[in-house]
Amino acid sequence: MRRAPDEGGSAVVEFIFLGLLLLVPVVYLVITVGQVQAASFAVVGAADAAAKVYAAAPDTGSAEQRAAEAAELALSDFGLQSDGLLMDISCSEACLAPGSTVTVSVRFEVPLPGLPWTAGTPVVVDAESAQVVERFG
């Protein structure tokens, strides 16, 4: 009778190799989904804060600056840089006229973790918020 060659210890090597091969993509997927979810929450907060700040401002010049600062602050609360932030402000009537509606649309390109060389990010999240300017302010 012939004996098979000794394969002691190969199960450990296979387990570690296959574990890493399957675990690394799952960990990357979880990190990426978390990044997209954080950006989603941040964009909603940025649009809401920018609309409220814009509607409460005394004039349009300072309103745009304050809205931009509020949006950047909302993104920084989630640990995101404001590099991919695009904000559009529109008004139903004359901006800051009592009773007019201010609508702020915010778009953000989510940077994928570990891929700095990508030309454009494949994930873009956006949100829109409307705020009515008070009649008696």
Secondary structure, DSSP 8 states (H G I E B T S, - for coil): -------TTHHHHHHHHHHHHHHHHHHHHHHHHHHHHHHHHHHHHHHHHHHHHHHH-SSHHHHHHHHHHHHHHHHHHTT--GGGEEEEEEESSSTT-TT-EEEEEEEEE---TT-TT-SS-S-EEEEEEEEE--S--
